[in-house]
Amino acid sequence: MRDFTYLDAGRFSIVNIYRTKRFDVDRLDLNWPSSPEHRDFVRGFRMVDHEDGNRIFIHGTDADDLIFSMAYLMHQDDSKEADLEEYILQCMASKQFLVTEQKKTSSSPVEEILH
Protein backbone atom coordinates (compact mmCIF):
# COMPACT_ATOMS: atom_id res chain seq x y z
CA MET A 1 0.00 0.00 0.00
CA ARG A 2 1.32 3.42 -0.88
CA ASP A 3 1.74 6.05 1.81
CA PHE A 4 0.01 8.89 -0.10
CA THR A 5 -3.24 9.60 -1.90
CA TYR A 6 -4.64 12.41 -4.02
CA LEU A 7 -7.76 14.35 -3.07
CA ASP A 8 -8.95 17.31 -5.16
CA ALA A 9 -5.52 17.62 -6.82
CA GLY A 10 -3.69 17.75 -3.49
CA ARG A 11 -1.32 15.04 -2.34
CA PHE A 12 -1.96 13.73 1.18
CA SER A 13 0.26 11.50 3.28
CA ILE A 14 -1.56 8.56 4.87
CA VAL A 15 -1.01 7.14 8.34
CA ASN A 16 -3.24 4.19 9.19
CA ILE A 17 -4.47 4.37 12.79
CA TYR A 18 -6.98 1.50 12.79
CA ARG A 19 -7.42 -1.50 10.50
CA THR A 20 -9.59 -4.59 10.49
CA LYS A 21 -10.88 -6.79 7.69
CA ARG A 22 -13.84 -4.46 7.29
CA PHE A 23 -12.60 -0.98 8.27
CA ASP A 24 -9.67 1.35 7.74
CA VAL A 25 -9.30 4.65 9.57
CA ASP A 26 -6.47 6.75 8.14
CA ARG A 27 -5.02 10.11 9.09
CA LEU A 28 -4.56 12.37 6.05
CA ASP A 29 -2.15 15.33 6.02
CA LEU A 30 -1.70 17.63 3.01
CA ASN A 31 1.90 17.58 1.86
CA TRP A 32 1.69 18.86 -1.73
CA PRO A 33 -0.97 21.39 -2.77
CA SER A 34 -1.54 22.01 -6.48
CA SER A 35 -2.47 25.67 -6.02
CA PRO A 36 -1.43 28.47 -3.66
CA GLU A 37 -4.98 29.05 -2.33
CA HIS A 38 -5.79 27.84 1.16
CA ARG A 39 -7.70 24.56 1.00
CA ASP A 40 -10.72 23.57 3.10
CA PHE A 41 -9.36 20.09 3.83
CA VAL A 42 -5.70 20.10 4.90
CA ARG A 43 -5.71 17.43 7.60
CA GLY A 44 -8.23 14.99 8.96
CA PHE A 45 -9.35 11.38 8.74
CA ARG A 46 -10.67 9.03 6.12
CA MET A 47 -12.95 6.19 7.21
CA VAL A 48 -13.40 3.32 4.75
CA ASP A 49 -15.92 0.48 5.02
CA HIS A 50 -14.61 -2.20 2.64
CA GLU A 51 -17.77 -4.29 2.93
CA ASP A 52 -20.21 -1.57 1.84
CA GLY A 53 -17.75 0.45 -0.24
CA ASN A 54 -18.54 3.51 1.87
CA ARG A 55 -15.87 6.20 2.39
CA ILE A 56 -16.08 9.46 4.33
CA PHE A 57 -13.63 12.25 5.08
CA ILE A 58 -13.69 14.03 8.45
CA HIS A 59 -11.92 17.19 9.60
CA GLY A 60 -12.22 19.91 12.20
CA THR A 61 -14.31 19.25 15.31
CA ASP A 62 -15.65 15.97 13.91
CA ALA A 63 -12.06 14.70 13.52
CA ASP A 64 -11.30 15.67 17.12
CA ASP A 65 -14.45 13.86 18.30
CA LEU A 66 -13.56 10.76 16.27
CA ILE A 67 -10.03 10.39 17.63
CA PHE A 68 -11.13 11.13 21.20
CA SER A 69 -13.93 8.54 21.04
CA MET A 70 -11.75 5.88 19.43
CA ALA A 71 -9.04 6.37 22.06
CA TYR A 72 -11.66 6.25 24.81
CA LEU A 73 -13.20 3.02 23.51
CA MET A 74 -9.83 1.35 22.89
CA HIS A 75 -8.70 1.94 26.48
CA GLN A 76 -11.77 0.64 28.26
CA ASP A 77 -11.13 -2.53 30.27
CA ASP A 78 -14.17 -4.38 28.89
CA SER A 79 -13.93 -3.00 25.34
CA LYS A 80 -13.82 -5.44 22.44
CA GLU A 81 -12.95 -4.99 18.79
CA ALA A 82 -16.61 -5.59 17.95
CA ASP A 83 -17.59 -2.57 20.08
CA LEU A 84 -15.17 -0.33 18.21
CA GLU A 85 -16.43 -1.64 14.86
CA GLU A 86 -20.01 -0.95 15.95
CA TYR A 87 -18.98 2.58 16.91
CA ILE A 88 -17.42 3.11 13.45
CA LEU A 89 -20.57 1.76 11.77
CA GLN A 90 -22.71 4.18 13.78
CA CYS A 91 -20.36 7.06 12.91
CA MET A 92 -20.57 6.38 9.22
CA ALA A 93 -24.36 6.11 9.30
CA SER A 94 -25.24 8.99 11.63
CA LYS A 95 -22.27 11.36 11.14
CA GLN A 96 -22.15 11.71 14.96
CA PHE A 97 -18.52 11.16 15.90
CA LEU A 98 -18.57 11.81 19.64
CA VAL A 99 -19.48 8.63 21.49
CA THR A 100 -21.69 10.54 23.95
CA GLU A 101 -23.81 11.87 21.04
CA GLN A 102 -24.39 8.30 19.88
CA LYS A 103 -25.40 7.37 23.42
CA LYS A 104 -28.32 9.80 23.23
CA THR A 105 -29.73 8.27 20.05
CA SER A 106 -29.29 4.49 20.40
CA SER A 107 -29.04 1.66 22.87
CA SER A 108 -26.08 -0.57 22.03
CA PRO A 109 -22.98 -2.15 23.57
CA VAL A 110 -21.16 1.16 22.89
CA GLU A 111 -23.64 2.83 25.25
CA GLU A 112 -22.95 0.20 27.90
CA ILE A 113 -19.21 0.97 27.74
CA LEU A 114 -19.91 4.51 28.92
CA HIS A 115 -21.54 3.40 32.17
Secondary structure by P-SEA (a helix, b strand, c coil): cccccccccbbbbbbbccccccbbbbbbbbccccccccccccbbbbbbcccccbbbbbccaaaaaaaaaaaaaaacccccaaaaaaaaaaaaacccccaaaaaaccccaaaaaac
